[in-house]
Amino acid sequence: MNCDELTTHACIGADVRFGLVHKFLWDRYRSIRQDLYIQGITDQFAISIFEEIVRFHVLCEHELSADDQNGVCLLVHLNDHHQMHVSILCVSVCSD
């Protein structure tokens, strides 16, 4: 399953709030990033995956900012920022 399919399948259904699937998607994307990094995969495929992960974390910030009044924890935002920065660093390393 590719990243687009992962996001699409997790968010299928009109009643699904992004906050409900956020933790699952966050964990899957983190695992994918770690697998690519540990295996030393630095080709164009890895770069496109790392870029997709960065886009996911930007989307998280946008979607979850609307839920701030509903009690989204600061730790969630910090974790998203951290994972986004790590993914950006991976893109930078792969691009060199």
C-alpha positions in Angstrom: 0.0 0.0 0.0 1.5 3.3 -1.0 1.2 6.6 1.0 -1.7 7.9 -0.9 -3.6 4.7 -0.5 -2.8 4.6 3.2 -4.2 8.1 3.7 -7.2 7.5 1.5 -8.2 4.2 3.2 -7.7 5.6 6.7 -9.9 8.6 6.0 -12.7 6.9 4.0 -16.1 7.8 5.2 -17.8 11.1 5.5 -18.1 10.8 9.3 -14.4 10.3 9.9 -12.7 13.2 11.6 -9.0 13.6 10.8 -8.2 13.7 14.5 -9.5 10.1 14.8 -7.0 8.7 12.3 -4.2 11.0 13.0 -2.3 8.8 15.4 -2.5 5.8 13.2 -1.3 7.7 10.1 1.4 9.4 12.1 2.7 6.1 13.3 2.7 4.5 9.9 4.5 7.4 8.2 7.1 7.4 11.0 7.7 3.7 10.5 8.0 4.2 6.7 10.5 7.0 7.2 12.6 5.0 9.7 12.6 2.0 7.5 13.9 4.0 4.5 16.5 5.7 6.6 17.8 2.6 8.4 18.0 0.6 5.1 20.0 3.5 3.5 17.6 4.0 0.6 18.4 7.4 -0.8 17.0 7.2 -4.4 14.3 9.3 -6.0 11.7 6.9 -4.7 12.8 7.6 -1.1 12.9 11.4 -1.7 9.3 11.3 -3.0 8.2 9.3 0.1 10.0 11.7 2.4 8.3 14.7 0.6 4.9 12.9 1.0 5.6 12.5 4.7 6.4 16.2 5.0 3.1 17.1 3.3 1.3 14.8 5.7 2.7 16.7 8.7 1.8 20.1 7.1 -1.7 18.7 6.6 -1.8 17.6 10.2 -1.0 21.1 11.4 -3.7 22.6 9.3 -6.4 20.0 10.1 -5.7 19.8 13.8 -5.5 23.5 14.3 -9.2 23.6 13.8 -9.5 21.0 16.7 -7.4 23.2 19.1 -10.6 24.3 20.8 -11.5 20.7 21.3 -8.4 20.0 23.3 -5.7 18.9 20.9 -2.6 18.7 23.0 0.4 20.8 22.5 2.4 17.6 22.5 0.6 16.5 19.3 1.7 19.7 17.6 5.3 19.3 18.8 5.4 15.7 17.7 4.2 16.7 14.2 6.7 19.4 14.0 9.5 17.1 15.0 8.6 14.4 12.5 8.2 17.0 9.8 11.7 18.4 10.5 13.3 14.9 10.6 11.6 14.1 7.2 12.9 17.4 5.8 16.4 16.4 6.9 16.0 13.1 5.3 15.1 14.8 2.0 18.2 17.0 2.4 20.5 14.0 3.0 19.1 12.1 0.1 19.3 15.0 -2.3 23.1 15.5 -1.7 
